Amino acid sequence: MDLDALTGCLASSACLVTQTTSGFIIGMLLFLVAVGLTLIFGVLKVVNFSHGAFYMFGAYFAMTAYQLTGSFALAMLCGAAGTAILGLVFERGFMSRVYGADVLMQLLVCYAFVLIFDDVVRMIWGPEFKSMGMPAAFQVAPLFIAGGVVPPYYLLLIGVALAAAAVLGLGLARTRIGKVIRAAAHNPGMVSALGINTGLIYGGVFALGGMLAGLAGALAAPVRSLTPGMGFSVLIESFIVTVIGGMGSILGALIGALLIGMIRSFGSLGFPLFTEGLMYLFMVIVLVSRPTGLFGKEVA
Amino acid sequence: MTEVQADQGAHALDAADVRAKPRRNRDVLIALAAFVILALLPMVFSSKFLLDFVIRCAAYGLFATSLNLLVGYTGLTSFGHGMFFGLGAYGFGLMMQKTGVSVPVAFVATLAITFVTAFVIGAICVRLKEIYFAFVTLAFQMLIHSTILSWVSLTGGDQGLRGGIPRPPFWGIDLSNHLHLYVTSCALLVIGLFLMHQIAQSPFGYTLRMIRDNATRASFIGIDVWRAKLTIFVLAALFASTGGVIMALFVSGAYPEFAYWTISGEGIFINMLGGVTTFLGPMVGTVLLLILNDTVTRLTEYHGLVLGIVILFFAIGLRKGLMDFVIEWYAQRRDDRGK
């Protein structure tokens, strides 16, 4: 415990800006992963335990595309599109076979793929740490806001995540497809009786969720090191986010992700060894006081 | 959960009270026979590898079977049951390293610590349902794991409890002797399984099945659901903790991995592998998983890949655990012959 460091930081505007920014990027990346998770749960009622693998694949796809083409935009596109396809194949090929079965069987299929995906990455890209490197366009002097350092890439990252949140939120609320998806989440039997292919919707939602996680991985690739199993800590953290925010709530995922981001960022100053513990403690407190999360609806 | 479970419950319920006494005598005999066979095993096969394997089966088997009391019997999918396995290993290890008490005292004290912890955590968790219960237990597990990692002065942090666990002889048992450790582990396993089977077959065990199948109905007929869930949560924790004690004795230490969530994940996997509708399903699953782990690790470095494919076979192919599959197949065959 190092409370002096924490109070010292809270008193200095430079440190406050730096920590808040870092809390923001942790939060935004988590949000992208968690919102996919919450969407899949909301529509398919499946807890996708293999969601972290999509984050991992997004990062590796982006790194490979960047190394081959040298284009950052193409790297992001490959990360997102590749995981979208992977999500579709995974859902249609495997998850759709256990929808009627026990929840434990669904978890088990996901658990199996966590093991398989990690080893596949190890086979293709090797077991050692990899790094994509910061694209040249962003290797410029950082901005100084109130004395705090803010790399321009962080602004892009936060911007892209916020844009994705806005598109997703508006798309679900306003568009026809969004309405169909919400209807399928509410009453799949009725939706399919109306002649709409629910299998297609399920596959599409899973692909969308996978794509968001892949985008997060691609965005994280320049600033994090890549390793097989990197999806795991992200998975656990995004679970915490969805559970704190309320399963199935997009706004909840956003708020929860930012809260966890700030806890991680400021907690690492005050409680360097117990930062993770703080997150779990926070989750316990939220769940004990509000069993369905901050923005979750009462389940019948 | 499944229709099979409901069916079995209904069949057994009719005769449960009437046959309670003779069945207990029979169980005692079976338990004694199992213990004698296990204890005589070293005379026939003197391989140290086999004895180690049985000790590991005892540690994980107690853990997995106790988890099934929650998952299979009560419908409580705990993702944090491993915390009690870790707590048992650390509690016992620390007690022996720091206090110098005798082995039985340390064992009882570890169970007492587990009891208190499980009572507090359980009282909070069992209020929640389904996926929320799973997550809050997972959070507690990780909280305990984080505490172990950060409380370096007591637990040694990520290095774990090293330097060996002292095992002063007691009642003529010397646990630093491999054979004594083996027989003690077998005894703990058999006693643990016997007690858990008694719990599962008791009227309380049937209350748990009722809560699993229809909690609302159970509460309507006057069962305090919260209290029953808490009771089984604490009892299961005690057996998981005993598994942890065996593990700590076996590796002569305790490591943070023992309290990591993956232990809980493996426990669930063992249950699914062996089957949750029979009492011995988790034991079968334990043996299967350990054999699988040992052989696959020896054959290939990509053991996650192989294990994953095997899991897929069970989840998508069989859609149930091995024992469930065998029992259903047997019942089917008997029915066919009846016609």
Chai-1 contact restraints between the chains, C-beta under 6 A:
chainA,res_idxA,chainB,res_idxB,connection_type,confidence,min_distance_angstrom,max_distance_angstrom,comment,restraint_id
A,R97,B,I316,contact,1.0,0.0,6.0,A-B,restraint_1
A,A101,B,R319,contact,1.0,0.0,6.0,A-B,restraint_2
A,L104,B,M272,contact,1.0,0.0,6.0,A-B,restraint_3
A,M105,B,A315,contact,1.0,0.0,6.0,A-B,restraint_4
A,L108,B,M272,contact,1.0,0.0,6.0,A-B,restraint_5
A,L108,B,I311,contact,1.0,0.0,6.0,A-B,restraint_6
A,L108,B,A315,contact,1.0,0.0,6.0,A-B,restraint_7
A,V109,B,A315,contact,1.0,0.0,6.0,A-B,restraint_8
A,A112,B,G308,contact,1.0,0.0,6.0,A-B,restraint_9
A,A112,B,I311,contact,1.0,0.0,6.0,A-B,restraint_10
A,A112,B,L312,contact,1.0,0.0,6.0,A-B,restraint_11
A,L115,B,G304,contact,1.0,0.0,6.0,A-B,restraint_12
A,L115,B,L307,contact,1.0,0.0,6.0,A-B,restraint_13
A,L115,B,G308,contact,1.0,0.0,6.0,A-B,restraint_14
A,I116,B,L305,contact,1.0,0.0,6.0,A-B,restraint_15
A,I116,B,G308,contact,1.0,0.0,6.0,A-B,restraint_16
A,D118,B,G304,contact,1.0,0.0,6.0,A-B,restraint_17
A,D119,B,Y302,contact,1.0,0.0,6.0,A-B,restraint_18
A,D119,B,G304,contact,1.0,0.0,6.0,A-B,restraint_19
A,D119,B,L305,contact,1.0,0.0,6.0,A-B,restraint_20
A,V243,B,F135,contact,1.0,0.0,6.0,A-B,restraint_21
A,L273,B,S150,contact,1.0,0.0,6.0,A-B,restraint_22
A,F274,B,S146,contact,1.0,0.0,6.0,A-B,restraint_23
A,F274,B,S150,contact,1.0,0.0,6.0,A-B,restraint_24
A,E276,B,S146,contact,1.0,0.0,6.0,A-B,restraint_25
A,G277,B,L143,contact,1.0,0.0,6.0,A-B,restraint_26
A,G277,B,S146,contact,1.0,0.0,6.0,A-B,restraint_27
A,Y280,B,A139,contact,1.0,0.0,6.0,A-B,restraint_28
A,Y280,B,M142,contact,1.0,0.0,6.0,A-B,restraint_29
A,Y280,B,L143,contact,1.0,0.0,6.0,A-B,restraint_30
A,M283,B,A139,contact,1.0,0.0,6.0,A-B,restraint_31
A,V284,B,A139,contact,1.0,0.0,6.0,A-B,restraint_32
A,L287,B,V136,contact,1.0,0.0,6.0,A-B,restraint_33
A,V288,B,I124,contact,1.0,0.0,6.0,A-B,restraint_34
A,P291,B,L128,contact,1.0,0.0,6.0,A-B,restraint_35
A,P291,B,Y132,contact,1.0,0.0,6.0,A-B,restraint_36
